[in-house]
Amino acid sequence: MTATAATTPVMDATLGDTLTRVASLGADRPALTLDDRTVTFGEFDRRAHEVARALVREGLRPGDRVAVLLRNCPEYFQLLFGAARAGVVLVALNWRLAGPEVRAILDDAEPALLVCGRDQLGLVPADRRPLVLEDDYEGWLAEVPADPVEHEPEPDDVVLQLYSSGTTGLPKGARLTHANLAFTPRMGREFYGMGPDSVNLVPSPLFHIGGIGYGLTTLGQGGHTVLLSDLSPDHLVAVMERHRVTHAFAVPAIVAAILASPAVGTADLSALERIAYGGAPMTEALLRRAIEVLGCGFMAVYGMTETAGTVVSMAPEEHEPHRLRSVGRPLPWLEITLVDPVSEEEVGVGEVGEIRVRSGQNTPGYWHRPEESAATLVEGGWLRTGDAGYRDAQGYLYLHDRIKDLIISGGENVYPAEVENALAAHPGIADVAVIGVPSERWGETVKAIVVPAPGATLDVDELLADVRTRLARYKCPTSIDVVEALPRNAAGKVLKRELRAPFWR
Protein backbone atom coordinates (compact mmCIF):
# COMPACT_ATOMS: atom_id res chain seq x y z
CA MET A 1 0.00 0.00 0.00
CA THR A 2 1.42 3.38 -0.96
CA ALA A 3 1.68 6.32 1.39
CA THR A 4 -0.99 8.91 0.62
CA ALA A 5 0.03 12.27 -0.82
CA ALA A 6 -1.36 15.31 0.96
CA THR A 7 -2.39 18.65 -0.49
CA THR A 8 0.66 20.87 -0.97
CA PRO A 9 0.39 24.46 0.33
CA VAL A 10 1.37 27.45 -1.78
CA MET A 11 5.17 27.68 -2.14
CA ASP A 12 7.53 30.04 -3.94
CA ALA A 13 7.28 29.56 -7.69
CA THR A 14 10.98 30.15 -8.36
CA LEU A 15 14.28 30.46 -6.52
CA GLY A 16 14.29 34.17 -7.32
CA ASP A 17 10.94 34.55 -5.58
CA THR A 18 12.36 32.79 -2.52
CA LEU A 19 15.35 35.15 -2.27
CA THR A 20 13.19 38.23 -2.79
CA ARG A 21 10.86 37.07 0.00
CA VAL A 22 13.54 36.28 2.60
CA ALA A 23 15.57 39.42 1.81
CA SER A 24 12.47 41.45 2.67
CA LEU A 25 12.61 40.04 6.21
CA GLY A 26 15.70 42.15 6.87
CA ALA A 27 18.52 43.16 4.54
CA ASP A 28 21.06 43.19 7.38
CA ARG A 29 20.29 39.67 8.57
CA PRO A 30 23.17 37.17 8.09
CA ALA A 31 22.57 34.81 5.18
CA LEU A 32 25.85 32.99 4.49
CA THR A 33 29.05 32.64 6.47
CA LEU A 34 32.39 31.07 5.56
CA ASP A 35 35.21 31.40 8.08
CA ASP A 36 35.37 35.10 9.07
CA ARG A 37 33.23 36.39 6.19
CA THR A 38 29.46 36.86 6.41
CA VAL A 39 27.15 37.91 3.59
CA THR A 40 23.83 39.53 4.53
CA PHE A 41 20.56 38.83 2.77
CA GLY A 42 20.63 42.32 1.27
CA GLU A 43 24.06 41.73 -0.27
CA PHE A 44 23.08 38.21 -1.32
CA ASP A 45 19.99 39.50 -3.15
CA ARG A 46 21.96 42.32 -4.82
CA ARG A 47 24.76 39.99 -5.92
CA ALA A 48 22.30 37.46 -7.36
CA HIS A 49 20.77 40.24 -9.50
CA GLU A 50 24.26 41.25 -10.63
CA VAL A 51 25.13 37.66 -11.55
CA ALA A 52 21.94 37.42 -13.62
CA ARG A 53 22.84 40.60 -15.52
CA ALA A 54 26.45 39.47 -15.98
CA LEU A 55 25.34 36.16 -17.48
CA VAL A 56 23.04 37.93 -19.91
CA ARG A 57 25.85 40.34 -20.83
CA GLU A 58 28.07 37.30 -21.55
CA GLY A 59 25.48 36.18 -24.10
CA LEU A 60 23.97 33.31 -22.12
CA ARG A 61 20.33 32.63 -22.90
CA PRO A 62 17.62 30.76 -21.00
CA GLY A 63 18.46 27.06 -21.04
CA ASP A 64 22.22 27.64 -21.35
CA ARG A 65 24.53 26.28 -18.66
CA VAL A 66 27.13 27.77 -16.35
CA ALA A 67 29.46 25.24 -14.74
CA VAL A 68 30.81 25.87 -11.25
CA LEU A 69 34.00 24.20 -10.00
CA LEU A 70 34.34 25.68 -6.52
CA ARG A 71 34.75 24.70 -2.92
CA ASN A 72 31.98 25.76 -0.55
CA CYS A 73 31.63 29.55 -0.53
CA PRO A 74 28.88 32.22 -0.48
CA GLU A 75 29.47 32.92 -4.18
CA TYR A 76 28.18 29.43 -4.97
CA PHE A 77 24.68 30.44 -3.89
CA GLN A 78 24.99 33.85 -5.57
CA LEU A 79 25.73 32.05 -8.83
CA LEU A 80 22.85 29.61 -8.34
CA PHE A 81 20.23 32.28 -7.62
CA GLY A 82 21.62 34.64 -10.23
CA ALA A 83 21.58 31.94 -12.89
CA ALA A 84 18.03 31.03 -11.84
CA ARG A 85 16.87 34.61 -12.37
CA ALA A 86 18.40 34.61 -15.86
CA GLY A 87 16.94 31.22 -16.83
CA VAL A 88 20.44 29.69 -16.86
CA VAL A 89 21.14 26.22 -15.46
CA LEU A 90 23.92 25.89 -12.87
CA VAL A 91 26.02 22.74 -13.33
CA ALA A 92 27.75 21.82 -10.07
CA LEU A 93 31.11 20.09 -10.60
CA ASN A 94 32.89 17.84 -8.13
CA TRP A 95 36.31 19.38 -7.41
CA ARG A 96 37.51 16.08 -5.95
CA LEU A 97 37.52 14.45 -9.39
CA ALA A 98 40.57 13.98 -11.57
CA GLY A 99 41.15 16.15 -14.62
CA PRO A 100 39.91 13.59 -17.19
CA GLU A 101 36.71 13.09 -15.15
CA VAL A 102 36.07 16.84 -15.04
CA ARG A 103 36.61 17.05 -18.80
CA ALA A 104 34.12 14.22 -19.41
CA ILE A 105 31.43 16.03 -17.41
CA LEU A 106 32.16 19.36 -19.10
CA ASP A 107 31.89 17.67 -22.50
CA ASP A 108 28.54 16.22 -21.44
CA ALA A 109 27.13 19.39 -19.83
CA GLU A 110 28.25 21.76 -22.62
CA PRO A 111 28.41 24.90 -20.42
CA ALA A 112 28.72 28.32 -22.02
CA LEU A 113 30.74 29.55 -19.04
CA LEU A 114 32.95 27.92 -16.39
CA VAL A 115 33.60 29.49 -12.98
CA CYS A 116 36.37 27.96 -10.87
CA GLY A 117 38.68 28.71 -7.97
CA ARG A 118 42.44 29.07 -8.18
CA ASP A 119 42.88 25.72 -6.47
CA GLN A 120 40.83 24.04 -9.20
CA LEU A 121 42.65 25.53 -12.21
CA GLY A 122 44.68 22.34 -12.57
CA LEU A 123 41.48 20.42 -13.27
CA VAL A 124 40.34 22.73 -16.08
CA PRO A 125 41.01 21.49 -19.64
CA ALA A 126 43.58 23.59 -21.50
CA ASP A 127 41.08 24.55 -24.20
CA ARG A 128 38.72 26.26 -21.72
CA ARG A 129 39.11 29.75 -20.29
CA PRO A 130 37.39 29.88 -16.92
CA LEU A 131 36.34 32.86 -14.85
CA VAL A 132 38.54 32.52 -11.76
CA LEU A 133 36.70 33.44 -8.57
CA GLU A 134 39.58 35.08 -6.70
CA ASP A 135 40.87 37.01 -9.75
CA ASP A 136 37.89 37.82 -11.96
CA TYR A 137 34.61 37.65 -10.04
CA GLU A 138 34.51 41.17 -8.53
CA GLY A 139 35.48 42.83 -11.79
CA TRP A 140 33.02 40.66 -13.70
CA LEU A 141 30.15 41.89 -11.53
CA ALA A 142 31.36 45.51 -11.40
CA GLU A 143 30.90 45.87 -15.15
CA VAL A 144 27.25 44.77 -15.29
CA PRO A 145 24.62 47.15 -16.71
CA ALA A 146 21.96 48.54 -14.40
CA ASP A 147 19.07 47.28 -16.52
CA PRO A 148 17.16 44.42 -14.86
CA VAL A 149 16.99 41.02 -16.52
CA GLU A 150 13.75 40.71 -18.43
CA HIS A 151 13.49 36.92 -18.30
CA GLU A 152 10.60 35.54 -16.23
CA PRO A 153 11.43 31.98 -15.10
CA GLU A 154 8.72 29.34 -14.98
CA PRO A 155 8.41 26.78 -12.15
CA ASP A 156 9.15 23.88 -14.51
CA ASP A 157 12.35 25.45 -15.87
CA VAL A 158 15.49 23.46 -15.05
CA VAL A 159 17.70 25.46 -12.70
CA LEU A 160 20.27 22.99 -11.33
CA GLN A 161 22.17 20.02 -12.77
CA LEU A 162 23.94 17.70 -10.34
CA TYR A 163 26.03 14.77 -11.48
CA SER A 164 25.75 11.41 -9.80
CA SER A 165 28.71 10.51 -7.63
CA GLY A 166 29.82 7.71 -9.94
CA THR A 167 29.25 4.75 -7.60
CA THR A 168 27.48 2.86 -10.40
CA GLY A 169 29.41 3.96 -13.48
CA LEU A 170 29.64 7.09 -15.61
CA PRO A 171 28.15 10.17 -13.91
CA LYS A 172 24.70 11.29 -15.08
CA GLY A 173 23.45 14.86 -14.94
CA ALA A 174 20.23 14.88 -12.91
CA ARG A 175 18.20 17.98 -13.75
CA LEU A 176 16.20 19.79 -11.07
CA THR A 177 13.61 22.51 -11.61
CA HIS A 178 12.46 25.52 -9.61
CA ALA A 179 9.38 23.47 -8.68
CA ASN A 180 11.51 20.55 -7.48
CA LEU A 181 13.61 22.80 -5.24
CA ALA A 182 10.58 24.73 -3.96
CA PHE A 183 9.98 21.85 -1.56
CA THR A 184 13.27 22.41 0.28
CA PRO A 185 12.11 25.43 2.34
CA ARG A 186 9.01 23.48 3.30
CA MET A 187 11.19 20.60 4.48
CA GLY A 188 13.19 23.06 6.56
CA ARG A 189 10.11 24.56 8.15
CA GLU A 190 7.97 21.49 8.76
CA PHE A 191 10.47 18.67 9.27
CA TYR A 192 13.81 20.17 10.25
CA GLY A 193 12.14 22.65 12.61
CA MET A 194 13.91 25.68 11.10
CA GLY A 195 12.87 29.31 11.20
CA PRO A 196 14.32 32.78 10.55
CA ASP A 197 16.52 32.55 13.66
CA SER A 198 18.00 29.15 12.83
CA VAL A 199 21.74 28.75 12.24
CA ASN A 200 22.40 25.82 9.95
CA LEU A 201 25.78 24.14 9.50
CA VAL A 202 26.37 22.72 6.00
CA PRO A 203 29.53 20.58 6.03
CA SER A 204 28.71 18.66 2.84
CA PRO A 205 30.11 19.90 -0.50
CA LEU A 206 27.71 22.09 -2.46
CA PHE A 207 28.08 19.96 -5.59
CA HIS A 208 26.05 17.37 -3.67
CA ILE A 209 22.30 17.58 -2.94
CA GLY A 210 23.11 17.07 0.75
CA GLY A 211 25.05 20.33 0.58
CA ILE A 212 23.28 22.70 -1.78
CA GLY A 213 19.81 21.27 -1.11
CA TYR A 214 20.23 21.33 2.65
CA GLY A 215 21.52 24.90 2.46
CA LEU A 216 18.30 25.90 0.70
CA THR A 217 16.23 24.58 3.61
CA THR A 218 17.57 27.36 5.85
CA LEU A 219 17.93 30.11 3.27
CA GLY A 220 14.26 29.55 2.47
CA GLN A 221 13.38 30.53 6.05
CA GLY A 222 15.60 33.60 6.08
CA GLY A 223 17.92 31.72 8.42
CA HIS A 224 21.70 31.78 8.64
CA THR A 225 23.70 29.15 6.71
CA VAL A 226 27.26 28.42 7.86
CA LEU A 227 29.61 26.81 5.34
CA LEU A 228 32.84 24.99 6.10
CA SER A 229 36.28 25.18 4.49
CA ASP A 230 37.82 22.66 6.89
CA LEU A 231 36.30 19.36 8.03
CA SER A 232 38.78 18.57 10.78
CA PRO A 233 36.99 17.47 13.98
CA ASP A 234 38.27 20.34 16.12
CA HIS A 235 37.30 22.94 13.50
CA LEU A 236 33.81 21.46 13.19
CA VAL A 237 33.23 21.74 16.92
CA ALA A 238 34.75 25.24 17.08
CA VAL A 239 32.45 26.51 14.31
CA MET A 240 29.38 24.97 15.97
CA GLU A 241 30.23 26.70 19.25
CA ARG A 242 31.25 30.05 17.75
CA HIS A 243 28.16 30.51 15.59
CA ARG A 244 25.71 28.96 18.04
CA VAL A 245 24.67 26.41 15.42
CA THR A 246 21.12 25.13 15.88
CA HIS A 247 20.89 22.66 12.99
CA ALA A 248 23.25 20.54 10.94
CA PHE A 249 23.18 17.83 8.31
CA ALA A 250 25.83 15.15 8.68
CA VAL A 251 26.74 11.89 7.03
CA PRO A 252 27.87 9.30 9.59
CA ALA A 253 31.54 10.09 8.90
CA ILE A 254 30.95 13.71 9.98
CA VAL A 255 29.10 12.60 13.12
CA ALA A 256 32.03 10.33 13.97
CA ALA A 257 34.46 13.21 13.36
CA ILE A 258 32.57 15.49 15.75
CA LEU A 259 32.57 12.81 18.44
CA ALA A 260 36.30 12.22 17.87
CA SER A 261 37.20 15.81 18.76
CA PRO A 262 38.59 16.21 22.28
CA ALA A 263 36.87 19.61 22.32
CA VAL A 264 33.38 18.13 22.13
CA GLY A 265 33.40 17.44 25.87
CA THR A 266 34.04 21.07 26.85
CA ALA A 267 32.51 23.08 23.99
CA ASP A 268 29.24 24.93 24.59
CA LEU A 269 26.90 23.30 22.07
CA SER A 270 23.75 24.13 24.01
CA ALA A 271 22.23 25.96 21.02
CA LEU A 272 22.20 22.71 19.02
CA GLU A 273 18.61 21.58 18.45
CA ARG A 274 18.70 19.00 15.70
CA ILE A 275 21.09 17.03 13.53
CA ALA A 276 19.76 15.39 10.38
CA TYR A 277 21.75 12.36 9.34
CA GLY A 278 21.75 10.36 6.12
CA GLY A 279 23.66 9.80 2.90
CA ALA A 280 25.04 6.50 4.20
CA PRO A 281 24.00 3.95 6.84
CA MET A 282 24.56 4.95 10.47
CA THR A 283 25.39 2.12 12.83
CA GLU A 284 23.20 1.86 15.90
CA ALA A 285 26.27 2.10 18.14
CA LEU A 286 27.36 5.41 16.58
CA LEU A 287 23.83 6.82 16.70
CA ARG A 288 23.37 5.91 20.38
CA ARG A 289 26.69 7.50 21.29
CA ALA A 290 25.94 10.67 19.30
CA ILE A 291 22.57 11.10 21.02
CA GLU A 292 24.20 10.60 24.42
CA VAL A 293 27.17 12.94 23.85
CA LEU A 294 25.55 15.78 21.89
CA GLY A 295 22.20 15.75 23.68
CA CYS A 296 20.21 17.16 20.74
CA GLY A 297 17.49 15.64 18.60
CA PHE A 298 18.59 13.38 15.77
CA MET A 299 16.55 13.09 12.60
CA ALA A 300 16.97 10.32 10.05
CA VAL A 301 16.51 11.36 6.42
CA TYR A 302 16.47 9.44 3.16
CA GLY A 303 16.51 10.91 -0.31
CA MET A 304 18.62 11.29 -3.41
CA THR A 305 19.71 13.78 -6.02
CA GLU A 306 16.89 12.73 -8.33
CA THR A 307 14.28 13.63 -5.68
CA ALA A 308 15.85 17.00 -4.78
CA GLY A 309 16.75 15.60 -1.37
CA THR A 310 14.67 14.19 1.46
CA VAL A 311 11.59 12.06 0.77
CA VAL A 312 11.50 10.04 4.01
CA SER A 313 12.29 11.22 7.52
CA MET A 314 12.11 10.12 11.14
CA ALA A 315 11.75 12.81 13.80
CA PRO A 316 13.75 12.70 17.05
CA GLU A 317 10.72 11.66 19.09
CA GLU A 318 10.26 8.63 16.81
CA HIS A 319 13.71 7.25 17.65
CA GLU A 320 12.50 4.35 19.75
CA PRO A 321 15.18 1.76 20.66
CA HIS A 322 13.64 -0.88 18.36
CA ARG A 323 13.43 1.56 15.45
CA LEU A 324 16.92 3.06 15.25
CA ARG A 325 17.68 1.41 11.91
CA SER A 326 14.65 2.97 10.22
CA VAL A 327 14.88 6.09 8.04
CA GLY A 328 11.30 7.00 8.89
CA ARG A 329 8.07 7.54 7.00
CA PRO A 330 7.31 9.39 3.74
CA LEU A 331 6.83 13.14 3.75
CA PRO A 332 3.09 13.89 3.55
CA TRP A 333 3.11 15.48 0.09
CA LEU A 334 4.53 12.46 -1.74
CA GLU A 335 4.02 8.75 -2.21
CA ILE A 336 6.33 5.79 -1.60
CA THR A 337 5.79 2.24 -2.76
CA LEU A 338 7.90 -0.92 -2.63
CA VAL A 339 7.85 -3.15 -5.70
CA ASP A 340 9.26 -6.53 -6.64
CA PRO A 341 11.66 -5.52 -9.45
CA VAL A 342 10.93 -8.71 -11.40
CA SER A 343 7.15 -9.09 -11.10
CA GLU A 344 6.49 -5.34 -10.73
CA GLU A 345 3.99 -6.24 -7.99
CA GLU A 346 3.81 -4.25 -4.76
CA VAL A 347 5.29 -6.17 -1.83
CA GLY A 348 3.73 -6.61 1.58
CA VAL A 349 4.75 -5.55 5.09
CA GLY A 350 8.19 -6.90 5.98
CA GLU A 351 8.96 -7.94 2.42
CA VAL A 352 11.92 -6.46 0.56
CA GLY A 353 11.22 -4.49 -2.60
CA GLU A 354 12.60 -1.64 -4.69
CA ILE A 355 11.72 1.78 -3.27
CA ARG A 356 9.85 4.00 -5.72
CA VAL A 357 8.79 7.62 -5.28
CA ARG A 358 6.00 9.68 -6.85
CA SER A 359 6.42 13.35 -6.06
CA GLY A 360 6.66 16.89 -7.31
CA GLN A 361 10.29 16.66 -6.20
CA ASN A 362 11.18 14.08 -8.88
CA THR A 363 13.67 15.06 -11.56
CA PRO A 364 12.29 15.53 -15.08
CA GLY A 365 15.15 13.30 -16.23
CA TYR A 366 18.86 13.13 -16.98
CA TRP A 367 20.65 15.50 -19.35
CA HIS A 368 21.35 13.81 -22.70
CA ARG A 369 20.33 10.37 -21.32
CA PRO A 370 16.86 9.51 -22.70
CA GLU A 371 17.23 5.76 -22.20
CA GLU A 372 18.40 6.07 -18.60
CA SER A 373 15.70 8.65 -17.93
CA ALA A 374 13.06 6.25 -19.26
CA ALA A 375 14.46 3.43 -17.10
CA THR A 376 14.33 5.60 -13.97
CA LEU A 377 11.05 7.44 -14.54
CA VAL A 378 8.52 4.69 -15.17
CA GLU A 379 4.80 4.39 -15.81
CA GLY A 380 2.48 6.15 -13.41
CA GLY A 381 4.92 8.92 -12.51
CA TRP A 382 7.09 6.71 -10.31
CA LEU A 383 10.84 7.18 -9.90
CA ARG A 384 12.88 4.03 -9.39
CA THR A 385 15.45 4.71 -6.67
CA GLY A 386 17.45 1.52 -7.17
CA ASP A 387 17.38 1.05 -3.39
CA ALA A 388 15.87 -1.98 -1.70
CA GLY A 389 13.93 -1.70 1.53
CA TYR A 390 10.99 -2.94 3.56
CA ARG A 391 8.28 -1.43 5.77
CA ASP A 392 6.99 -2.42 9.16
CA ALA A 393 3.33 -2.48 10.16
CA GLN A 394 3.47 1.20 11.20
CA GLY A 395 4.78 2.28 7.80
CA TYR A 396 8.39 2.92 8.83
CA LEU A 397 10.87 2.32 6.03
CA TYR A 398 14.07 0.34 6.51
CA LEU A 399 16.80 0.44 3.88
CA HIS A 400 18.05 -2.96 2.89
CA ASP A 401 20.51 -2.27 0.09
CA ARG A 402 21.09 -1.09 -3.42
CA ILE A 403 19.32 -3.42 -5.86
CA LYS A 404 22.56 -3.57 -7.86
CA ASP A 405 24.54 -4.56 -4.76
CA LEU A 406 22.42 -7.66 -4.19
CA ILE A 407 24.54 -10.81 -3.85
CA ILE A 408 23.10 -14.04 -5.28
CA SER A 409 24.95 -16.96 -3.72
CA GLY A 410 23.87 -20.46 -4.61
CA GLY A 411 20.48 -19.11 -5.70
CA GLU A 412 19.90 -17.32 -2.39
CA ASN A 413 19.55 -13.52 -2.21
CA VAL A 414 21.94 -11.90 0.25
CA TYR A 415 21.54 -8.20 1.03
CA PRO A 416 24.92 -6.72 2.06
CA ALA A 417 23.32 -4.27 4.51
CA GLU A 418 22.00 -7.13 6.63
CA VAL A 419 25.48 -8.66 6.86
CA GLU A 420 27.04 -5.25 7.51
CA ASN A 421 24.67 -4.61 10.41
CA ALA A 422 25.53 -7.98 11.95
CA LEU A 423 29.26 -7.30 11.71
CA ALA A 424 28.90 -3.68 12.92
CA ALA A 425 27.47 -4.99 16.19
CA HIS A 426 30.97 -6.21 17.08
CA PRO A 427 32.63 -3.64 19.38
CA GLY A 428 35.98 -3.95 17.60
CA ILE A 429 34.62 -2.86 14.21
CA ALA A 430 34.42 0.84 13.32
CA ASP A 431 33.38 0.51 9.67
CA VAL A 432 32.35 -2.31 7.36
CA ALA A 433 31.39 -3.02 3.75
CA VAL A 434 30.16 -6.28 2.27
CA ILE A 435 30.47 -7.25 -1.40
CA GLY A 436 29.97 -10.28 -3.60
CA VAL A 437 33.02 -11.94 -5.13
CA PRO A 438 33.20 -14.74 -7.73
CA SER A 439 32.80 -18.31 -6.54
CA GLU A 440 33.20 -21.34 -8.79
CA ARG A 441 30.81 -23.32 -6.63
CA TRP A 442 28.17 -20.71 -5.65
CA GLY A 443 28.44 -18.14 -8.45
CA GLU A 444 29.05 -15.46 -5.84
CA THR A 445 30.09 -15.59 -2.23
CA VAL A 446 30.06 -13.02 0.54
CA LYS A 447 33.19 -11.02 1.40
CA ALA A 448 33.52 -8.44 4.18
CA ILE A 449 36.00 -5.58 4.41
CA VAL A 450 36.26 -4.14 7.93
CA VAL A 451 38.01 -1.23 9.62
CA PRO A 452 39.02 -1.82 13.24
CA ALA A 453 37.93 0.55 15.98
CA PRO A 454 40.72 2.67 17.51
CA GLY A 455 42.91 0.46 19.66
CA ALA A 456 41.17 -2.76 18.62
CA THR A 457 42.91 -5.85 17.25
CA LEU A 458 40.63 -8.00 15.12
CA ASP A 459 40.81 -11.78 14.87
CA VAL A 460 39.25 -12.82 11.56
CA ASP A 461 38.39 -16.33 12.73
CA GLU A 462 36.68 -14.91 15.81
CA LEU A 463 34.70 -12.47 13.65
CA LEU A 464 33.55 -15.25 11.35
CA ALA A 465 32.47 -17.36 14.31
CA ASP A 466 30.61 -14.42 15.84
CA VAL A 467 28.64 -13.53 12.72
CA ARG A 468 27.62 -17.17 12.24
CA THR A 469 25.69 -16.89 15.49
CA ARG A 470 23.72 -13.99 14.05
CA LEU A 471 22.97 -14.96 10.43
CA ALA A 472 22.05 -17.90 8.27
CA ARG A 473 25.17 -19.69 7.04
CA TYR A 474 24.66 -18.70 3.38
CA LYS A 475 24.63 -15.01 4.38
CA CYS A 476 27.89 -15.19 6.31
CA PRO A 477 31.18 -13.98 4.83
CA THR A 478 33.52 -16.64 3.58
CA SER A 479 36.41 -14.19 3.93
CA ILE A 480 37.15 -10.96 5.77
CA ASP A 481 39.80 -8.36 4.96
CA VAL A 482 40.97 -5.88 7.60
CA VAL A 483 41.88 -2.44 6.17
CA GLU A 484 42.69 1.03 7.52
CA ALA A 485 39.81 2.81 5.72
CA LEU A 486 37.05 2.24 3.17
CA PRO A 487 36.96 4.25 -0.06
CA ARG A 488 34.12 6.79 0.02
CA ASN A 489 32.77 9.42 -2.33
CA ALA A 490 32.01 13.05 -1.46
CA ALA A 491 28.59 12.06 -0.11
CA GLY A 492 30.18 9.66 2.36
CA LYS A 493 28.95 6.56 0.54
CA VAL A 494 31.25 3.56 0.29
CA LEU A 495 32.53 3.03 -3.25
CA LYS A 496 31.66 -0.65 -3.51
CA ARG A 497 32.47 -0.64 -7.21
CA GLU A 498 36.11 0.03 -6.26
CA LEU A 499 36.04 -2.74 -3.66
CA ARG A 500 34.60 -5.23 -6.17
CA ALA A 501 36.85 -4.29 -9.09
CA PRO A 502 39.92 -6.42 -8.19
CA PHE A 503 37.78 -9.56 -7.95
CA TRP A 504 35.73 -9.16 -11.15
CA ARG A 505 38.43 -8.32 -13.68
C-alpha positions, 0 to 999 in steps of 0.5 A: 500500500502506498503512502498517501500524498497530501495537499501541498500548500502554496510555495515560492514559484521560483528560486528568485521569488524565494530570495526576494521574500527572505531578503524582505525580512531584513537586509542586514540579517546574516545569510551565508558565512564562511570562516570570518566572512558573512554575507547579509541577505541584502548583499546576497539579493543584490549579488544574485541580480548582478550575476543574472545581468552578468550572465546575460551580458556574456550572451547566455540565454535561457536554457544555457549552462554555467558550470561551477568548480568551486569549494563551498563559498557564499558565491556558490549560492549567488551564482545559483540564484543569479543563474536562476533569475536569468533562466540559466542552469547551474552545473555543479562540478565535483572538485575532488575528481581527476582532470579527465573526469572533469573534462568528461562532465564538461563535455557532457554538460556543454556549459557556455561559461565555467567558474572555478577557484584558483585551487581548481585551475589544474582540473580545467582542460587547457582549451577552456578559459574559466572565470577565476573566482579570486581574480575575476569575479569582482570585476566581472560583476562591477561591469554589469549594466543597471538594466534588470533582466527581463526573463521571467522563469517558470516553475518547470524550468530546469535550474540545477544540474547535479552529477551522480557521484559515480558509484554505479558507473559514468556520472549522469546529470540529474536535472532539477527545476524551480518546482523541485527545489521549492519543496526544500524550504518546506522541508526546513520549516515542517520537518527540520524545525527551522525558522528565521533565527535558525543557524544551519551548518552545512559541512557537505560539498555544495556539488552534492544535494546534501550540501546545496539542497540542505543549504536551501532549507535554511535560506528559504526561512531567512535563516543563517547558513554556515559553510565549512572550508575545513572538516577537521573534527576540532574545527567542526566543533569550534564553528558549531560553538562560535556561531551557536549552530542550531541545525546541521546535516551530517553523514555518519563520517561527519558525526564520527568526526565530531565525536572524535574531537577532544573539544566536544566534551568542553565546547558549549553546544547548548544551542544545538537543536537538531542534527539530520543524518543520512547519505550512508548507513549509520550504525546503531552504536554510533547513533546511540553515542551521538545522542548521548554525547551531543544531547540534541534531537537526531533526525533520520533522512532518506533521499537522493539527487533525483528527488531533490533531497529528502523524501523520508524522515524520522523525527527525534521523538520517533527514535524508539530503541527498536526503530533506530535502523529505520529512516522513517516515513514518507513526507506527507506530500509524496508517495512511496511504494515498494515493488518486486523488481521482477514481477512489478507487484507491490510487496507486503509488510516486511517484504523487501522491494525496490523503493519508488517515489511519486512526487513533485520533487522528482527530476524531469530526467537526466541531461542527454540520457533519454534511455536512462531517464526512461528506465528511472522514470517509469509508468504512473509517474514513479521514480525508481530509486534503485534502493531496496527496503521494507516497511513495518506495520506502522509504515516505517521504512528500513533500507536494505541495500542497493538493488545492484549490490544484491549478492546471489549466492547459490540461488539465495539472495543476500543483502549486504546491509544485513550482513554489515549490520551484523558485523557492525554490532561487534565492538571492535569494528568501526566501519564495514562493507560487504560485497559479492566476489566470484565463486566457482561453486556458488556463483558469488560468495560473501566477502567483508571488508572491515576497519578496526575501531581505535585500539582494537585488534581483530581476529578474523576467525573470531569475527567469522564465528561471531557472525555465524551466530547472528545470520544464516550460514549462506549469508555469512562472509567466507572471507574478511579483509581488515583495512585502515579505511574504506573508499568513500565518495564526497557524499560519504557513501562507500565506493563498492564498485572500487572494492569489487573491481579487483575480484571481477576483472 
